[in-house]
Structures are given as structure tokens and as C-alpha cells.
Amino acid sequence: MVMSAEMLKRKVEDLSSLPTLPAFITVITSMVEDDSSNAQEIGEIIQRDQVLSAKLLKLVNSPIYGFPRRISSVTHALVLLGFNVVKGLVLSTAVFSDMAKDTSGLWDHSLGTALISRRIGEELGVSDPEECMIAGLLHDLGKVILSHLALEDYIQVMKAAHDRGVHIAEIEREVFGVDHTRIALWLALRWHLPDRLTDALTYHHAPSRAKCSQQMATIVHLADILARAQEYGEPGDGTLPPMDHEAVAALELSDDQIEQIMQDADQQYREGATAMTMGMRH
């Protein structure tokens, strides 16, 4: 029996249904939002999970970031990248390490989307392009959760999307009554993610509808389409989602800029994908 939308929502909101998430996520969330917390305190909490800390440091020290000196502690990573970025990396590491084992191509797609998102953010001069990267890395979180909670059904959803040549969200709505963006919204609210990230997860297929940051949602929207065009990983279907031309036009990126973004991100992807992927799986 396929899970209903109501049942899925209950499972998402009850974090015990997602047992692979580290118990300290909620603690970190509250500390990040507390102005009196510092990097040392938060770093010490994360480092209690030695496996997760090792994976996090492997990602931070991969060619994706290219820091000139090795980052040897979570506290140092927090100082360099900021609380919300490290929190996003912790979530990504926890989610993709264990929940996405049966949909590993989704990590590669998400990584490609993340790198393109960061390059778009840099090109636009946003204040924190690393946050754009986290938005790209987490944009398909809803797919990961669906595959975790209902793997057999989700494998059939992906097969149907490929066989019928339609976007996977269409099949998700047919089977579950909701698509991955709604699942991501429920989880973003449950995890108290920043509004900009919540918008990117929820509206990356329809950025004009974003509530807080249309720019962030549009950056991930465009990056997702470009990552699909580059055939990074496996997003679950073989289509290019419809482009929100009005929202993309508002970014005011020229064709030459987009071509340069894709070249730069592709080089980063080729250099860093192996290291990042090994970091997730070991």
C-alpha cells in the first residue's frame, strides 16, 4: 500500500522516522539561532560524532573548496564558512550518507547543482555564495526522504518518469498525492532552515512563487536545469523541467556569463566529484 500524503507528512514531522540523522541536529539548530553561541561550542558538539566530523572535514578539504591550508577542525570550518553553511553541510552529509544509498546518482546531481549554484551566486555578487551551494546541495532533499520512507514505490516512480518521459514531480503527485518539493518544505520547517533555503527547496521548479527570496530559488532553478543539461548524476527522470523564463531573466545573466559559469562549475565538478563522493560513502 502506497503511503498517503498525510502519512508521509506525519513521518517527516516525526524525526524518529528518520533515524540516520544525528541527534545533535536540533541542538545545533538552536545554538546557531542563539547569538551567544560561538564556533568553539558548536564545533565541540559536532565533533562528538567522529564519523560525521571526519566526513565533514573531508568535504571541506576537498578540491571543491580549494583552501590553501588543511582545515583540521570543525571549529575552523565554522569560522571560515559560517554556521549556516556548516549546518547545511552536516545535514547533507547525514542525509546523503545513509538515506540515499539506493539513489546514489542523486548525490552527483545535487553536487553538480550545488557547484553551479555557487558559481551563479558569485557571478551575481550575492553576499554568501556558499549558501547558494548549500541550497543546491539540498534542493532535492524531498526525493531522498521519499526514497528513504518508501523505497520500492519510489523506484517505480523513477521508472515511470523515465518510461513516460515526464518530470518526476508529476509521477510523485500521482502516486503519493504530493511531490518532493512539498516533502522538502515540511522538513525545512521541522528543521528550522533559513527562509532563503526553504524557498530554494520548495520553489526551485517555480521560483516566481517564492515567498522570501526569489533570487535564491531562481539560482537553484537555473542550476538544476544546467546540471541536468550537463548530465550530472541521476535526478530521477530524463527530462529538463520547464524554465521559469521571467524569473531567470530577472537574474540578468548574459549567455556568455552562463557559458562561463558552466565551464567553471564543470571543472570544479570534475576535480572534486570523486573526493566529495568518496567522502560521503566512507
C-alpha positions as CSV (number, residue, x, y, z in Angstrom):
1,M,0.0,0.0,0.0
2,V,1.4,3.4,-1.1
3,M,1.8,6.0,1.7
4,S,-0.7,8.8,1.6
5,A,0.3,12.4,1.7
6,E,-1.0,12.7,5.3
7,M,1.0,9.6,6.4
8,L,4.2,11.0,4.7
9,K,3.7,14.3,6.5
10,R,3.4,12.6,9.9
11,K,6.5,10.6,9.3
12,V,8.5,13.7,8.1
13,E,7.4,15.7,11.1
14,D,8.2,12.8,13.5
15,L,12.0,12.8,13.2
16,S,12.2,9.4,14.7
17,S,11.1,8.1,11.3
18,L,14.5,9.5,10.0
19,P,16.8,7.6,12.3
20,T,20.0,8.3,10.5
21,L,20.0,12.0,11.4
22,P,22.4,12.7,14.2
23,A,20.7,13.5,17.5
24,F,22.5,16.8,17.9
25,I,21.0,18.4,14.8
26,T,18.2,20.1,16.9
27,V,20.8,21.2,19.4
28,I,22.9,22.8,16.7
29,T,19.9,24.4,15.2
30,S,19.0,26.2,18.4
31,M,22.6,27.1,19.1
32,V,23.0,28.6,15.6
33,E,20.0,30.8,16.2
34,D,21.4,31.9,19.6
35,D,23.6,34.9,19.2
36,S,25.5,34.0,22.4
37,S,26.8,30.7,20.9
38,N,30.3,30.6,19.4
39,A,32.1,28.4,16.9
40,Q,34.1,26.6,19.6
41,E,30.9,25.4,21.4
42,I,29.1,24.3,18.2
43,G,32.3,22.7,16.8
44,E,32.7,20.6,20.0
45,I,29.2,19.3,19.7
46,I,29.6,18.3,16.1
47,Q,32.9,16.6,16.8
48,R,31.2,14.2,19.3
49,D,30.1,12.3,16.2
50,Q,33.5,11.2,15.0
51,V,32.3,9.6,11.8
52,L,30.3,12.6,10.7
53,S,33.1,15.0,11.7
54,A,35.6,13.1,9.5
55,K,33.2,13.2,6.6
56,L,32.6,16.9,7.0
57,L,36.3,17.7,7.2
58,K,36.9,15.5,4.1
59,L,34.4,17.6,2.2
60,V,35.8,20.9,3.4
61,N,39.3,19.8,2.4
62,S,38.3,18.5,-1.0
63,P,39.1,20.4,-4.2
64,I,35.6,21.8,-4.2
65,Y,36.8,24.4,-1.7
66,G,40.5,24.6,-2.5
67,F,41.6,26.2,0.8
68,P,45.4,26.8,0.7
69,R,45.9,25.1,4.1
70,R,44.3,22.0,5.5
71,I,41.2,22.6,7.8
72,S,41.9,20.3,10.7
73,S,38.9,21.1,13.0
74,V,35.2,21.6,12.7
75,T,35.6,24.8,14.7
76,H,38.0,26.1,12.0
77,A,35.5,25.2,9.3
78,L,32.8,27.1,11.2
79,V,34.9,30.2,11.3
80,L,35.7,30.1,7.6
81,L,32.3,29.1,6.2
82,G,29.8,30.3,8.8
83,F,27.3,28.5,11.0
84,N,24.5,28.0,8.4
85,V,26.8,26.7,5.7
86,V,28.4,24.1,8.1
87,K,24.9,23.2,9.4
88,G,23.9,22.7,5.7
89,L,26.9,20.5,5.1
90,V,26.2,18.5,8.2
91,L,22.6,17.9,7.1
92,S,23.8,17.0,3.6
93,T,26.4,14.6,4.9
94,A,23.9,12.9,7.3
95,V,21.1,12.6,4.8
96,F,23.1,11.5,1.7
97,S,25.5,9.2,3.6
98,D,22.8,6.8,4.8
99,M,19.4,7.7,3.4
100,A,20.4,7.9,-0.3
101,K,22.3,4.7,-0.6
102,D,19.8,3.4,-3.2
103,T,19.7,6.6,-5.1
104,S,23.4,7.4,-5.3
105,G,23.1,9.2,-8.6
106,L,21.0,11.9,-6.8
107,W,24.1,12.9,-4.8
108,D,26.1,13.5,-8.0
109,H,23.2,15.5,-9.5
110,S,22.9,17.5,-6.3
111,L,26.6,18.2,-6.2
112,G,26.5,19.5,-9.8
113,T,23.6,21.7,-9.0
114,A,25.4,23.0,-5.8
115,L,28.5,23.9,-7.7
116,I,26.6,25.7,-10.5
117,S,24.5,27.5,-7.8
118,R,27.6,28.7,-6.1
119,R,29.1,30.0,-9.4
120,I,25.9,31.8,-10.3
121,G,25.9,33.4,-6.8
122,E,29.5,34.5,-7.3
123,E,28.7,35.9,-10.7
124,L,25.7,37.8,-9.3
125,G,27.8,39.1,-6.4
126,V,25.5,37.7,-3.7
127,S,26.7,38.2,-0.1
128,D,27.1,34.5,0.6
129,P,27.6,32.3,-2.5
130,E,28.3,29.3,-0.1
131,E,24.7,29.5,1.0
132,C,23.7,29.1,-2.7
133,M,25.8,26.0,-2.8
134,I,24.0,24.5,0.3
135,A,20.7,25.4,-1.4
136,G,21.8,23.4,-4.5
137,L,23.1,20.5,-2.4
138,L,19.8,20.2,-0.5
139,H,17.4,21.1,-3.3
140,D,16.2,17.5,-3.9
141,L,16.1,16.6,-0.3
142,G,12.4,15.7,-0.7
143,K,13.4,12.9,-3.2
144,V,15.9,11.5,-0.7
145,I,13.2,11.4,2.0
146,L,10.7,9.8,-0.3
147,S,13.2,7.1,-1.3
148,H,14.0,6.6,2.4
149,L,10.4,6.2,3.5
150,A,9.0,4.4,0.5
151,L,11.9,3.0,-1.5
152,E,10.1,0.3,-3.5
153,D,7.4,2.8,-4.5
154,Y,9.9,5.5,-5.3
155,I,11.9,3.2,-7.6
156,Q,8.7,2.6,-9.5
157,V,8.1,6.3,-9.6
158,M,11.5,6.9,-11.2
159,K,11.0,4.1,-13.7
160,A,7.6,5.6,-14.7
161,A,9.1,9.0,-15.1
162,H,11.8,7.7,-17.4
163,D,9.3,5.4,-19.3
164,R,6.8,8.2,-19.9
165,G,9.3,10.9,-20.5
166,V,7.8,13.3,-17.9
167,H,9.2,15.2,-14.9
168,I,9.4,13.1,-11.8
169,A,7.2,15.5,-9.8
170,E,4.3,14.6,-12.0
171,I,4.5,10.9,-11.1
172,E,5.2,11.7,-7.4
173,R,1.9,13.6,-7.3
174,E,0.0,10.8,-9.0
175,V,1.4,8.1,-6.6
176,F,1.8,10.0,-3.3
177,G,-0.5,13.0,-3.7
178,V,2.5,15.3,-3.1
179,D,5.8,15.9,-4.8
180,H,9.3,16.2,-3.4
181,T,9.1,20.0,-3.0
182,R,6.3,19.7,-0.5
183,I,8.2,17.0,1.4
184,A,11.2,19.3,1.5
185,L,9.0,22.2,2.8
186,W,7.7,20.0,5.7
187,L,11.3,19.0,6.6
188,A,12.7,22.6,6.2
189,L,10.1,23.8,8.6
190,R,10.7,20.9,11.0
191,W,14.5,21.6,10.9
192,H,14.1,25.4,11.1
193,L,16.1,26.0,8.0
194,P,16.6,29.7,7.0
195,D,13.8,31.1,4.8
196,R,16.1,31.5,1.8
197,L,17.0,27.8,1.9
198,T,13.4,26.9,2.5
199,D,12.4,28.8,-0.6
200,A,15.0,27.2,-2.7
201,L,13.9,23.7,-1.6
202,T,10.2,24.4,-2.1
203,Y,10.1,26.6,-5.2
204,H,13.1,25.6,-7.3
205,H,10.7,24.5,-10.1
206,A,8.6,27.6,-9.8
207,P,10.8,30.4,-8.4
208,S,8.4,33.2,-9.3
209,R,6.2,31.8,-6.4
210,A,9.0,32.1,-3.8
211,K,7.9,33.8,-0.6
212,C,11.1,35.2,0.8
213,S,14.0,35.0,-1.7
214,Q,13.0,34.7,-5.4
215,Q,16.7,35.2,-6.3
216,M,17.9,32.1,-4.3
217,A,15.1,30.0,-5.7
218,T,15.9,31.1,-9.2
219,I,19.6,30.5,-8.8
220,V,18.8,26.8,-7.8
221,H,16.1,26.6,-10.5
222,L,18.6,27.6,-13.2
223,A,21.4,25.5,-11.7
224,D,19.2,22.4,-11.6
225,I,18.4,22.7,-15.3
226,L,22.0,23.3,-16.2
227,A,23.1,20.3,-14.1
228,R,20.6,18.2,-16.0
229,A,21.8,19.5,-19.3
230,Q,25.4,18.5,-18.3
231,E,24.1,15.1,-17.3
232,Y,25.4,15.2,-13.7
233,G,24.2,12.2,-11.8
234,E,20.6,10.9,-11.8
235,P,17.8,13.3,-10.9
236,G,15.2,10.5,-11.2
237,D,13.9,11.3,-14.7
238,G,15.3,12.1,-18.1
239,T,13.7,15.4,-18.7
240,L,14.5,19.1,-18.5
241,P,12.0,20.8,-16.2
242,P,10.2,23.8,-17.7
243,M,12.2,27.0,-17.3
244,D,10.7,30.0,-15.5
245,H,11.9,32.5,-18.1
246,E,10.6,35.5,-16.3
247,A,12.4,34.6,-13.1
248,V,15.7,33.7,-14.9
249,A,15.6,36.9,-16.9
250,A,15.4,38.8,-13.6
251,L,18.9,37.5,-12.8
252,E,20.2,39.5,-15.8
253,L,22.8,36.9,-16.8
254,S,24.1,37.1,-20.4
255,D,24.6,33.9,-22.5
256,D,28.3,34.5,-22.2
257,Q,28.1,34.6,-18.4
258,I,26.1,31.4,-18.3
259,E,28.5,29.6,-20.6
260,Q,31.4,30.7,-18.4
261,I,29.6,29.6,-15.2
262,M,29.0,26.2,-16.8
263,Q,32.7,25.9,-17.8
264,D,33.9,26.9,-14.3
265,A,31.5,24.6,-12.5
266,D,32.3,21.7,-14.8
267,Q,36.0,22.0,-14.0
268,Q,35.2,22.1,-10.2
269,Y,32.8,19.1,-10.6
270,R,35.5,17.0,-12.5
271,E,38.1,17.9,-9.9
272,G,36.0,17.5,-6.8
273,A,33.3,15.0,-7.5
274,T,35.4,11.9,-6.8
275,A,36.7,13.3,-3.5
276,M,33.3,14.5,-2.5
277,T,31.6,11.2,-3.3
278,M,34.2,9.2,-1.5
279,G,33.7,11.5,1.4
280,M,30.0,10.7,1.5
281,R,30.4,6.9,1.2
282,H,33.3,6.2,3.6
